């Protein structure tokens, strides 16, 4: 009777594939947050206590990186709710200027670039990953602003300003509104 080869003796020349950019970002969430925190520290608007500054980012970032890795073009419902309620609303309560809300996400992109650079990810690969991440960060900025302006948006609810349910592009002129 022969025994199957152990994993230790199988293919000694086999090399594990290098981790992709999103695998690195997922494994280095704390490093991304540390880099981001250093970038935010230099901002004149940063008057938020350290414990409030981080808020939902440790929970949001892994989900954001997984969505980007999957090629998603927008945040899923769970992440939207988390970003609006646990990030946008607190930023308003903290009195963060509106411009700073978007700046936080821009600085997050810079932090991701820095982490990928430290890991030696080739620029074309990093650029591709970051462009996928940028699409989701743009969506996250919009969702953050919806959380920031939740009281005003709630007051307008029912006055015809809700998001339209149809997928057609009203600006394209492809539909006849008179019908």
Secondary structure, 3 states (H helix, E strand, C coil): CCCCCCCCCCCCCCCCCCCCHHHHHHHCHHHHHHHHHHHHHCCCCCCCCHHHHCCCHHHHHHHHHHHHHCCCCCCCHHHHHHHHHHHHHHHHHCCCCHHHHHHHHHHHHHHHHHHHHHCCCCHHHHHHHHHHHHHHHHHHHHHHHHHHCHHHHHHHCCCCCCCCCCCCCHHHCCCCCCC
